[in-house]
Structures are given as structure tokens and as C-alpha cells.
């Protein structure tokens, strides 16, 4: 039980630190993907160096399939990968759901089904 509270405290602390580094000004938002079609299911996890990885699902190609794209930010909120995200997962058919898991040794695992 103590481990769960410690984990929740660390997650809450990290989110407050990360939120302070991003622009929430309505006239100057941080846009990291303006590709056509919808971006869905945004998930994020720390990179172990003060930055964050973000992953989302979308159908950028307009076909019957969906893909998972990602973006990496450093501790200052600078975009490190290509504009509109990097293709992470492209499976035949539609990816109906995916989940990002972060482990203590700064490993990220993406799980999906289609």
C-alpha cells in the first residue's frame, strides 16, 4: 500500500513540474500535431531525463487503417522528433485501442489490439 501512495505522489509531482513548462495560453498554445483527420487516445510517459513521450492513435492516411504516432519533448518542452509526430506502429487494419506502460527503469511498452 505504501508503494502505491509513493507512486501516486511521484506521478502527481511530475505532472505539476511538467505542466509548468508548457504553454497553456489560448493565443499561444503548444501544437505538436496538426495533421489531417482526428488524433485520439493521447497517452504520455516520462523519458527519465525530465522530458516526456506522447503517443496517440490516428488515421492520417485516410485509409481503413489507423496508426500510432509519437512525439518526444525535452525538459523545456522542445519538440525532439519530426513535426506532427513519428510513426510508431502501423498494423494492417484498424488499431482499436492501445495502452502505454511505463516501468521504473524508464522503459516504455506499447500494447495494442486490432
C-alpha positions, 0 to 999 in steps of 0.5 A: 500500500505504501508503494502505491501512495509513493507512486501516486505522489511521484506521478502527481509531482511530475505532472505539476513540474511538467505542466509548468513548462508548457504553454497553456495560453489560448493565443499561444498554445503548444501544437505538436500535431496538426495533421489531417483527420482526428488524433485520439487516445493521447497517452504520455510517459516520462523519458527519465531525463525530465522530458516526456513521450506522447503517443496517440492513435490516428488515421492520417492516411485516410485509409481503413487503417489507423496508426500510432504516432509519437512525439518526444519533448525535452525538459523545456518542452522542445519538440525532439522528433519530426513535426506532427509526430513519428510513426510508431506502429502501423498494423494492417487494419484498424488499431482499436485501442492501445495502452502505454506502460511505463516501468521504473527503469524508464522503459516504455511498452506499447500494447495494442489490439486490432 
